[in-house]
Amino acid sequence: MAKLFREILNRIIGPKHIALGVENGKVIQFLKARDALKPDDLLVQIKSVAVNPIDFKLANKTENKKVILGFDAYGVVVNKGDKVTNFKIGDKVFYSGQNNRSGSFQELQVVDSHLAAQAPNKIDTDQIASIPLTFLTAYEILKEQFNFKIERNSQIGEELLIINGSGGVGLALLQLANYIGLKVTTTTSSTDGKNIISKLGNATIIDRTKIKTALGQKRFKNIALLYDPIVYIDLISEHLQAFGTVVSIVDSSQKIDLTKLKELSATYKQEFVFTKALMNFKKETQGKYLRDIALLLDAGIISPVVTTNLSGINVNNLQKSLVMIGSQKVIGKIVLSGEFKKD
């Protein structure tokens, strides 16, 4: 069956497809031969992708290498490996992929089926690609790092402080936290950030430049740190409860001193959404979590956060998106949707 579909694809698209790569920090377009399909893999025709801070970070580390970036994706299954039983040809899927295979900035992508799920039915197709990476990260933070139950109002009485709450992960975390009943305090620095937080969820919003004044002596058992840890580690030590937990998702730009957290008998954790695929550890949970997320989206309980949608998956739009992310002024997510076209 896989061979038959490969032959059909070769007749329709050809043995090679359009890919957008990054080399020496510059976006380039080239024709790429398709990756081999393993027994657990899906071959997906990409319909939309999201551009994330991790793409910007990796794009600036591609000296003398042609790398296909891209993690968030929405598309249609056009072929599958022999062991795949939970997807069929024609299924619409979404996923955040993995960081040790070619990314989603290409016309046809091979992805491990364990990492994918059926796409939500009631969300605009040009928004679906904005969902997987941020909502998966937020889901794992709550469920696996803080050990919360992801059930409606299951955590009433618990509190969460989100530092840098107006980014993609922060806005996803806010919505899921509200769903499970957490009382949320979050920080941002812009009027746009405050507005989108107020629109999407319930939270006490603090200007990030006035955190110490706003919090006073208050301490939190759970803190999600969604910014460079070196900037906030001292402040966190002043507002974390004894035996509390900090979960970070960003690499620190400098070595951080955790001595003050030791004095609190606190736990400092790091969340990396690609660990499971990288280490071949419980990969299937990501597909399950995405199925749960799709149900919440279709029920209207959570919403995607697309603030920029560019038509066409091409060199100009990808380069423009990376520049926007590099400005560190992006609220929400950037999505590219539509066709890949040869330059």
Secondary structure as GFF3:
##gff-version 3
##sequence-region A 1 343
A	DSSP	alpha_helix	2	12	.	.	.	ID=ss1
A	DSSP	beta_strand	16	23	.	.	.	ID=ss2
A	DSSP	beta_strand	26	33	.	.	.	ID=ss3
A	DSSP	beta_strand	41	51	.	.	.	ID=ss4
A	DSSP	alpha_helix	53	59	.	.	.	ID=ss5
A	DSSP	beta_strand	73	80	.	.	.	ID=ss6
A	DSSP	beta_strand	92	95	.	.	.	ID=ss7
A	DSSP	beta_strand	108	112	.	.	.	ID=ss8
A	DSSP	three_ten_helix	113	115	.	.	.	ID=ss9
A	DSSP	beta_strand	116	118	.	.	.	ID=ss10
A	DSSP	three_ten_helix	128	130	.	.	.	ID=ss11
A	DSSP	alpha_helix	132	140	.	.	.	ID=ss12
A	DSSP	pi_helix	141	145	.	.	.	ID=ss13
A	DSSP	beta_strand	159	163	.	.	.	ID=ss14
A	DSSP	alpha_helix	168	179	.	.	.	ID=ss15
A	DSSP	beta_strand	183	188	.	.	.	ID=ss16
A	DSSP	alpha_helix	191	200	.	.	.	ID=ss17
A	DSSP	beta_strand	204	207	.	.	.	ID=ss18
A	DSSP	three_ten_helix	208	210	.	.	.	ID=ss19
A	DSSP	alpha_helix	211	215	.	.	.	ID=ss20
A	DSSP	beta_strand	220	225	.	.	.	ID=ss21
A	DSSP	alpha_helix	229	239	.	.	.	ID=ss22
A	DSSP	beta_strand	240	248	.	.	.	ID=ss23
A	DSSP	alpha_helix	259	263	.	.	.	ID=ss24
A	DSSP	beta_strand	267	270	.	.	.	ID=ss25
A	DSSP	alpha_helix	275	279	.	.	.	ID=ss26
A	DSSP	alpha_helix	284	298	.	.	.	ID=ss27
A	DSSP	beta_strand	306	311	.	.	.	ID=ss28
A	DSSP	alpha_helix	315	326	.	.	.	ID=ss29
A	DSSP	beta_strand	333	337	.	.	.	ID=ss30
###
